[in-house]
Amino acid sequence: MRSLIVLLLLIVPQLQFAQQPQSERSFYEKPPVFPTCENSVFEELQSCFDKSVYNFVYEAFQMPEEVIAAQYKGDLVVLFEVNKEGEFKVLYTDAVYTTLQDEARRVFSLLPKIQPATYSGNPVFKQYSVTFKIPLTAYQEQTEVVAPVVAVNPIEQRVKAELDSIDKTVRFNTKKQFKSTLNIPFSHSYYAKFDRNINLIGANSHTASKPLMYTDVDNYYDFEAEELKTKKNVSTWLGRKFWNDHLAEVEGKNYWFQADFVMDLQVGSASDTDFGTTYLNTRGVVFQGGLGKNFSFSTSFYESQGRFAEYYNDYSESIKAAHDVAIIPGRGIAKAYNDDAYDFPVAEAYMSYTPAKFLNLQFGHGKNFIGDGYRSLLVSDVSIPSPYLKLNVSFWKLKYTSTWSWLKDVRPDVTVDKTYLTKYMSSHYLSLNVTKRLNIGLFESVVWRNTNDRGFDVNYLNPIIFLRAIEFETGQGAGNAIMGFTSKYKLNDNMNLYGQFILDEFSLNDVTAGNQSWKNKFGFQLGYKYYNAFNVDNLYLQAEYNQVRPYTYSHNTITLNYGNYNQSLAHLWGANFREFILIGRYNYKRWFADGKLIYGVRGLDFNTADDSYSYGGDIYRDYNDRPYDTNVKIGQGIKTKTFNAEVQAGYLINPATNLKLFTNISYRNFNPSATTSTTFKSDTMWINLGIRSDLFNWYFDL
């Protein structure tokens, strides 16, 4: 732990200067330069650029016949950029006739490569908008080429002042999807693309309660412009559907709908398997849309067959439901397929309604996540989808989220008449932007179950209440209450620190006595994010440390553990562990590369006739089965060292559906200090090649 803190203290000061705010540095700005403008004096470079662009368009433009026949007079608007390499790229066009827009794109694609703009002596991209009067006339000196975006993004300039003027309603997108209350599919790699934007100093954003809605993000990130930047210039219907667009898309004045086929097709090889290749064959459909400005919905269905590395197969079977062969972690209950594989369907859906600007209601079947890290110690997306009702309230500098979930315990000993036991969870999370740099959050949750025909206890339905008090009112054994705290501090626009603290039970007397009591059940997270690392655009680095003491999340009534479908509702390792994570992500146009290193120490149970005690890692065990009350330490039991490493690289085929062609190589070393029938040393090298619609997180780092 001390090593991590020292590392952060060493890194942060040395990187601070490179990331100073603009006001603290002296910059020199120069517009792009055509060859014909190289001899112009500095003050005339911008006007020479304007004239050169206009004259090129005027000479190369071929007026469409339908425009000529209609004797049309109007405007053609073109938003374009000159990138760091001096290449022109059209981002957006607007005109009455699509043929005018197509011709504008054709002409701009012919523009030569020129000297890029510079900012503080370094090449930068610059965006421009120009309005051409139709029919075109020869260039006049009064013709305007406006450059509202120079070296600093206008979204960033506005966001930095947002907390000083909270009532901002500016939108940068025109596509209805990007202005809707639809959830942005939660994938760590996809969220990393806009994570910097929503964490700028001064942004009145709340980033922990996920998935985020488009309305949460579109003030900070221009989804449509970013999508346009990556669009391929294809003219055929099939080409557009494959490279750029949704399969089917309809948009009207008060409605919009989208439909897509999605897939996850992989083939690979794992060193720990005796059956040859691994594979995944997932086909699915996603249908989503909106009615009016305030109602959105999404429904998806996946049908999958797969066979994985042996360590993953073993774990899937170890958490199986009472009447099935396995549970695929995070996905669904599986049945046998071809004797050596699994068949597991998954369905998710939700409705999102915003009756007032400050209020959003969601009801659906899916997952939720609370935190700014790769892991969450509060609520994570580790377990399989479940029904939920969620209420979001946002005003001033606050965001308040209440969630009610229907969970399942599927172990054989709690299954009655082939019916799984139902339990419930209620959670509240309050996020406050204290200053332009500091955010804090308070969390509480309680898990209760159906006893004495109690069912869904309306006592927990109140969205504004302290759940611990309700737990005492309804009986101390009625539920399993957990409290938490989150924080985030923005060192600068490119760096932030984040953390979590989770408290299950605490005994002050035992802490002061220094006896390491089992009662002190808590955990914490510390993390660090670095965007555009080392001045490399789109390079994202992340370091994270997680630690949870034994018996956290468990209960003396084992059905009240903090779990769902035999998986944790928080960290996938349960409790009794330490973990350090390093993540790197890089994007260049449609190319991407990700790397991840995870090292951890866990304490596992022996589960033998000679030693059947619970050592605090398995949250489904009764904590009264512990071997001792004091000197309880992380790693007790079978001390197991785990190392996971993964490298993935690929190409984004279609940004609309986040369809990726990829290959990844992962290595896992599992090294327990003792060997049992279910716990033994293993080394796995796993190589995969596939094409995937990356719409959710899938954790293989067990």
N, C-alpha and C positions, 0 to 999 in steps of 0.2 A: 504494500500500500504506500509506504514511504517513498519507494522508488518511483511510483507513478506520479506522486505530487512533485518530487524533485524534477522529473522529466518535464512536466508541464511548466514549472517555474523556469526551467532552462530554455524551453522552446519559445514561450510566449514573448518575453522581452526582445529576443532577437528577431522576431517576425513583425514586431509592432511597427517599426519605421516604414517598412515597405507598404503597410496598409493604412497609413495615416489618412485622415479625411482630406478632401480636396482643399479645404480652406487653409490647411496647415502646410501645403506644398505649393511650389511655383511651377506652373505648367505653361507650355508654349504650343499653341494649336495651329495647324496648317491644313487647309482643305486638300482634297485629291487634286492631282495635277495631270492634265492631258499633255502629250508631247508638244502640242502647239502652244501650250501655255508656259513652258519651262523658262522662257525668257521674260515673262511678265514680272513686274514688281510685285512684292508680297501683297500689297493692298488690292491688287487687281486679280489675284488668283481665283477668288470665289466667283467673281463675275465672269471670268474667262471660262471657268468650269461650267457655269450656268449656260453660257452661250454655246459652248462646245456640245453639251448634251442636247440642247434644243436643236441646233443645226444638224446634228447626226440623225435625230429622230425625223426632222423635217425632210431630209434628203432620202432616207431609207423607207419612210412610211408609205405603204400602199393602201389607199383608202378602200375599204370594202365596198363592193358593188351595191349592197342593200342600203348603205349609208348615203352613197351618191344618189341612188334612185329616190330616196326619201327626202333629199335636199336637207338633211338633218343639220341643225345648228345646236351645239351644246358643249358639254365638257367631257373630257377624258382625264381621270385622275389616276396617277401612278405613284405608288409608294415603293421606293427602291432603296437599296443600300450599296455602298462600295465597301467591300470587306477588306480585311487586313492585307490581302494579296493584290488589291487593286482591281478585283473583279466585280462587275455589276450583277446584282441579283434583284429581280422584281419580287416584292413581298405581297403586294396587293394592287388590284386594279378595280376601277369602278367606272361604268359607263352604261348608257341605255342599251347599247348593242353589245352582245358578247363577242361579236366579230371584231369590234374595236379593241376590246380587252385582249383578245388573242393576238391581234396584230401588234399591240403595244409590247406584249411579252416577246414576240418574235424579234421585233426591232431591238429591244434592250438586250436580247441574247447575243446580238451582233456587235455590241459595243466592245471596243478593244480593252485589253488589260492596261491599266494606267498606274501611276504612282499613287499608293494609298494615302489617306489622310494620316497625319501624325499628331500625337498628343504627348507633350513632354519628350519629344524626339522619338517616340515609339509608335509603330504602325497601329492604327485603330480602325474600326469600322465606323462609317457615318451613314445615317439614314436621311433621305430626302423625300419630300412629296412635291409633285409638280402637276399643275393643271394645264392641259392643252386645250385650247379653243378649237372646236371642230366647226367648219373646215380649217385646216392648218394654214397659217400664213407665215411669211418669212419672219425671222427673228427681229424683234424690236427691243430696244434697250430697256423699255419698261417691263418686259416680260419677266415674271417672277418665278424663280425656283426657290421655294422656301425650305429652310433646313431647321426644323424644330428640334431635331435630335442631332447633337454634335458628338462629343466624346462622353458625355454623361447622360445616362438613360433618364428620360423625363419621369418615368415611373419612380426611379430612385429619388429624384429631387422632391417629388410630391410626398413619397412615403416618409422621408426623413423629417418632414414637418407634420406628420399625421397626428401624433399625440398632442400637438399644440392646437389642432383644429380637427376634432374627432368626427364631425358630421360630414364626412367625405362620401360622395356617392358616384364618383367618376368611374366609368367602365371603359375599357380599352378594346373590348371584343364586340363583334356584331353577330357572331354565330350563337344561336339560342342555347346550344348545349353549354357553352362556356359562361353563360350568364345564369344558369339554372341552379336549383338546389339539389341537383344530382350529386352523388358522392363521386369523388375522384378515386378510381380503383387503387387500393392501397398496396403498392409495391415499393419497397425501400429504394430500389434503383430508379423508379420513375419519380418518386417524391424528391430524390436528391437533385433533380433538374431544377426545381423551383425553391428548394429549401433555403438557399441564400436570399432570394427575393423576399420571402416572408419573415426573414430574420434580420433585416436591415435595422440599424439603430433608428429609433423613432417610429417604426411601424407599429400600429395598434392592432397587431395580429395575435391570434392564439393558436399555437401550433401543436399542442399536445394531444387534444382529443381527436382521434382519427377513426374512420376516414374523414378527410376534409371535404367540404362541398366546394364546387366551383365558385360559388359566391364568396367563400372564405378567402379565395386565392386570387381571383381575377383582378383585384385592385393592385396587385403586386407583380403579376406575371401575365404577359400577353400570350395566352395560349394560341390564339389564331395566328399571330405573327410568327411565333416559333414553329407552328405547323407549316405555315407557308414557306418558311426558310428551307425546310427539308423536302418540300414537294418536288417530285420529278416532273420534268416537262414532257408529258406523254399526251397523245391526242386520242387514242382509242379508248372505248368504254372499258374494255377488259384491263387495259394498262392502268387506267385511273383507279379502278377497283382494287387491283393488286398492289399498286405502289402508294396510293395516296388517300383513298376514300373509304368510307363505310360501304358495305355491300349494298344496302338499301337505305336511303335517307330522304325523308320528306319534311319540309319545313313550310309552314304557313304563318299567317298573322298571329294566331293564338294557339299554335300547336307545333310540335316537332316530334319526329320518330326516327329511330335508327335501328337497324337489324344487322347482325353480323354472324357469320360462322367463325368459331374460334377453335384453336387446336393446341395441343402439346404433344408433339410426336418426337420421341427420342429413342436412340439406340446406343448402347454402350457396353462396356466391359468392366467388371470389378474383380480384383485379385482375390477376394475372399469367397468367391462363389464356385460351386462345382458344376453348375448347370449351363455355363457358357455365357451368352449375352444377357444383358439387362435391357429392358425396354419400357416405354410408356406410350400408350396409344389413347390419347384423349381427343374426343370430338365434342363440340358444344355449340350452343346458340346463345346469343345475348340480344335481348330486345329491350330498348329503353326509350324514354321520351318525356315529353312534358305537355301539359294542358294549361294554357294561360301562363302567367308569370310566376305563380306560386306553387304549382303542383308538378312534381316529377316522379318517375318510377323507373325501376329496372328489374328485369327478371332474367335469370340465366340457368342453364342446365348443362351439366357435363356428364358424359358417359366415358368411363376409363377402364382400361385393363393394363396391368403393369407388373413387372418383376424388377426388384431393386437389388442393390448390394446386400449381402447376407446380414450385415449388422442392422440394416434398416428393416429387412424382413423379420428378423428375430424380435426387434423391438415392437414392430406392428402386431405380431402375434402375441407378445407378452401383455399387451394392453387390450386384447380382443374383448368384444362384447360376449355376453353369456351364450348366444346362439349362433355366433358367426366365427370365422376363422381368424379375423384380424380387424384392427382399426388402422387405417392409413393416417398417420398423424396430420392433423390440420385439414384433412379432406373428408373422409367419411368411413362408415362401416363397410367392410369388404367381405365378399364371398369368394370361394375358391374358383379359380379359372385355370383349366388345363393342368390341374394337379400341382403346378409349381408357380402359379401367379395369382393375382387378385383382380377381382372385378368390383369397382366401387363407383356408384353414381353419386353426384353432388348437385344439389339444387339450392340456389340463393335468390332472394327477391326482397324488395322493400318499396315502400311508398314514402315520399318526402313532401311535406306540406308546410308552407310558410304563411300563416294567416296574417302576420304582422311583421314589420321589418325586423323586430327584435326577437322573434320567436319562430322556431322550426320544430316540427314534430315528425318523427320517423317511426314506422312500424314495419318490421320485416324479419327475415331469416338470414343471418349473416354473422359478421364478426365486428368487434370493436377493439380499439387499442388506445392506451393512454400513456403518453411519454414522448420524449424527443430523441430517444436512443434506438439502437438496433434491437435491444431487449426492453421489456417493461416488467417491473416488479409489482405493478398495480393491476392492469388489465392488458392482456396481450392477445394476439391472433394465433396462438399456438394450437388451441383445440378446434374441433370441427364446428361448422356453422350451427347457430341455435336461434330460436325466436327471441326477439327483443323489441322493446318500446323505448324510444329515446326522445328526450326533450332538450333542446338547446335554446338558451336565452342569452342574447348578446346586447349589451348597451354600455355606454361610456367606455371604461377601460376593463370591463368585466366580461367573462363568458362563463356561464353556468350550465353544466351538463348533468342531467339525471337519466339513468338507464336502468330498466328493469328487464331481466333475462330469465328465460325458462331453460333449466339445465337438466342433464340426465346422468344418473349413476347406473352403469350398465354391467356391473360385476354380477356374477352368478348368485352370490349369497344375498343380494338385495333385490333380485328379480323375482316377481310373483306372477304366476300364470303367464309366463313369457312377456310380461310387461315390465319395462325398465322403470326404476324409481325416478320420480320427478322432484327436483328441488328448484329453488328460486334464488335470484340474486338481485339486490337493489344497490346501486352505487350513485354517489354524487361527486362531482368534480368542479371546483371553483378555481378559475384562472384569473389573475389580476396583473395587469401591466403597471407595476409600481412606479417605474420611471421609463425613460426611453431605452434604457439598457436592461433593466431588471424585471423579470417576470417570476411570480411565485404562484403556487397552486396548492390547494387543500383537497384531499381525497378521503372518502370513507365508503365502505361497502359492508354488506352483511349477506351471508348465505343462510337460508333456512329451508326446511323441507316439509313435506306433507305428513304431519303427525296428528292424530286425534281429529281427523277430518278438517285439519286447519287450512289446507289448500293454499291458495295465494292470499297471504295475510294482508288485509287492507291497511294495517298499521304502517306497513312499509311503502304504501302508495304515495304518501305525502312527499312531494319533491323537495321541500325545504324543511329539513328536520335533522337532528343528530341521531344517527342510527343506533349508537351505543345505548342511548337512553331508552329507545324502543325495545332493544334487546332485553334490558333489565325489566321493563314493564311487562313483557310477554313471557318472562322466565329466562333465567340466565343460561339454560341449556337450549334455548329456542333457536339460537342462531350463532353463526361464527362471524364476528365483526372484525374488520381490519381498517386501520387508518393509515394515511400516507401524506407525504409532503413532496412537492416538486419545486424546482427552481431552474432558472436559466439566466445567464448573464452574458450580454453581448460585449466582448472585448473591443471589437470594431466591426465594420461591415462584413469582414471575411472570417471572423473568429468568434466562437461562442463556447461557453462552458455550460453544462447542464447536469442535473442530478435528480435523484429520487431517494426518498426514505420511506420504508414500509414498516409499520409497527403492528404486530399481531398480539403480543402480550409483553408486559414490562413490569419488573419488580425492582423498585428503587433500593430497597434494603439489600437485595442480592447484588446489585451493581456496586453499592458502596462497600459491601463485604468482599468484593473481588473474587467470588467463588465460582464464576462462570455458570450460573444457574441455568437450567433448561427453560425456566420461565421467561427468560429474556429472548423472545422470539422477534427478531427484526432483521432487516436487510437494507442495503443502500446501493446506489449507483452513482458513479462519477463519469462524466463524458466530456469530450472536447471535439469540436468540429472546425475544420479549416477549409474554406471555400476558395476557389481559384488559387490553390496552394502554390507558393513560391512563384507567384505572378504568372502561373500557367492557367489560361482560361479553361474552365470546365473540369479542372482537376479538384477532386473532393477527397479529403482525408478525414478519418474519424478514429478516435481512440476511446475505449469504454472499459470501465471496470465495474463488475457486479459481484455482490457478496450477500449471501443470505444464511442466517444461522439455522442450526438444526431445529426441527419441529415447527418452523414457521409455516403457516397455511394449513396445518393439520388440526385435528380436533379430537376430543375424547369420544364424541359421537361421529364415527368415521364417515357417515353419509353427509356430514356438514363440512367436509374438507373443501378447500378452495380449488375444486376441480370440476371437469365436465367431460363426459365420455372417456374416463380413465386417463385424462390428460390435464395438465395444470392450466389454470386460468391466468397464470402469470408467466414466470420463467419456465421453459420446457424441462429444465433439470430439477424442478421441484424446489427443494431446500438443501441445506448442508453443502454449500459449494462456494468457491471463489472462481472468478472468470475474468480474463483480460482479452479484449478484442481489438484488432486493428483492421480497418477497412479502407480501401482506396477505390475510387471510381473515376473514370475519364470518358468523356464523349467528344468526338470530333465529327461534325456533320451527322451522318447516319452510323458511323462506327462507334463502338463502345468497348470498354474493357473494365473488368471489376476484379479486385483481389481481396481476400479475407484470410486473416489468421486468428485462431481462437485457441487459447491455452487455459485449462481449468483444472481445479482439484475438487473432487467430489467425495462424499462419504456414502457408501452403499451398505445395504443390509446383507448379512450372511445367509439368512433364510435356510438354516440347516437345523437338524435335530438337536445339535449341541448348542446352537446359538440362534434363537428365533426372535431376538430383541429387535426393536425399531431404533435405529440410530439417527433418525430425523431427516433422512433424505426423501423417503417415500411419503408424500402428503396423504396417501390413502390409508396409512397405518394409524392406529390409535396411539396418541403420544403417551398414554399411560403404560405402554409396553416398553418404555425406555429402560436401559440397564442401570442408570444412575441419575441422580438429581443435580449433581454439581460437577465441575470440571468438564462441562459439555463444550466441545470445540468443533469448529468446522473441519471436516475431513474425518471425523470419528467413524468407526465401523471399518469397512474395507476402503482404505484410502486409495483413490483412483485418479491417476493423472490422464487427462484427455487433451489431445492436440488435433485440431482441425485446420486444414489449409485448403483454399480453393482459388483457382484462377479461371475466369470466364472471359471470353472475347466473342464478338459477333457483329452483326450488321442489322440495323433496324430496317425491316422491309416495308412496313406500313405504319406510320406514326398514328393514324386514326385508331387503330386497334392494338397498337404497341406489339405488333407481330415481329419477332426477332428470329434470325438465323444465328445459331450460337454453337460453340463448343466449350466444354468446361472440363477441368481436371481437378479432382479433389483427393485429398489424402487424410486419413483418419488413423490416429494411434490411440488405442484404448489400453491403459496399463494399470490394472488393479494390483494392490499389494498382496491379495490372497485370491485363490482360485476356488470357485464353486461350480455347480452344474450350470448356472446361468450367468456367472460373472467370470470372464477369462480374458486373457490378453489377446488382442487382435490388431492387425495392421491391414488397412484397406486402401488400395489405389483404385479410383473409380474415374473412368473417362466416358464422357457422353458427347454426342453430336445430335442436334435437333433443331426443330423450328417450333416456336412457342409464342402464344399470345400471353404476354407477361402482365397479368391482371391481378395477381395476388402473391403473397409471400409463401414460400414453401421452405421449411427449415429441415435440412439434412444434417446439421451439426449437432447430433445427439451426444 
